[in-house]
Amino acid sequence: MNRRRNRLCVLLLSIVGLCAGGACRAGDLLAFSLNIENGHFDPEIIEVPAQTRFKLVITNHGPGPEEFESRELRKETVLAPGVTRAVVFAPLKPGTYSFFGEFHPDTAQGQIIVK
């Protein structure tokens, strides 16, 4: 029984370790969480590895609709309040790519930094 419990603890700690810092692997795809609330993105800066396919799991915690949009990356999605949606990105070259929320363009701004 203790051996089984130890294996479960190791598995849970491994999962927690992989998910630390906002990134987590879902299958073979690296995933990052992005929250929207009160016209702001959290986090505002997301660092991802270069030449790696990944996804953003975006959740709108605000009371109204919000949008994730990046003209540079040609990605756009509108989220109703309480909705979570994943957006998959092809491998990117190193650089900084901006994104914003069209419903709050002055405050809802962020960057994806590819290293």
N, C-alpha and C positions, 0 to 999 in steps of 0.2 A: 504494500500500500504506500509506504514512504517513497519507494523508488518511482512509483507512478506519479505521486505528488511532486517529487523533484523534477521529473520530466516536464510536467505541466508548468511548474514555476519557470523552468528554463525557457520553454516555449513562450510564455507570456512576457518574460523579460526581453526576449529577442524581438517580439512584436513591438513592445514599447520602445526599444532601442532604435528599431527601424523607423518608427513614427516620430521620433524626437526631431524638433526643429521644423515641424510643419510638413515634412516629407514622409511618405509611406509607400511601400510597394504593394500594389494590388495585382497579384499575378506577376507578370514580367514588366508591367508598366509602372514607372515611378509616378507617384501622385502627390500633389501639393494642395493644401486647403486654402481657400480664399473666402473670407467672409465680407459681406456688405451690410453696413448698418448705419443709419442716419447720414447717408450721403458720403460715407468713407469706406475705403477698402482696408481690411486688416488681414494680413500684413500689407503694407504699401509696396514693399520690395520683396520679390521672390527670386531667390538664386537657384538656378538649375544648371545641370552639367551640359556642356556643349555636345552636340551630335548624339543626343539621347532623346528618344521619343518619351513624352510625358503627358500627364493630364492635370488640369486644374479642376478641383472639385469646389464649385462656387455655390455658396449659400447666401440667400438674401434674408437677413434677420430684420430688415426694416419694415415699417408699416405700409410702404408703397412699393410700386415696381421699381426695379433698377436694371441697369444694363452693364454688361461687360463688353467693352469694345476696344479693339486694337487695329488701327488702320495699317500699321506696319506689318502685323502678323495676319491680317485679313481674317480676323475672328470677331464674332459678334453674337451675343446671346442676351435675351431679355428674360429676367426672372421676376415672377410675381412674388409677393410677400410669402415667406416660409418655404420657398422652392429651392431645391438643391439640384444642380445640373453639372455634369462633367463635360469639359471641353478638352479634346485631345490635340496635341501639338506634334507636328513632325519634328525630327531632329533639327536644331537651330545652330547657326554659326555663332561664335562668341560675339557678344555685343549687348547693348541695352535697348530694350523694346518697351515702349510706353503703352499703357492702357488707361482707359477712363470709363466713367459711368455717364452716359448721355443725359440722364435725368438730373445729375448733380455735377456738371462738368468742372465747376470751380473747386470742388472739394474731393470728389471721387476720382483720384488719380493714383496711378501706381506704375511700377516698372518690373519687368522681368529681366533680370541680369543673367546672361548666359556666360558661364566661365568654362 
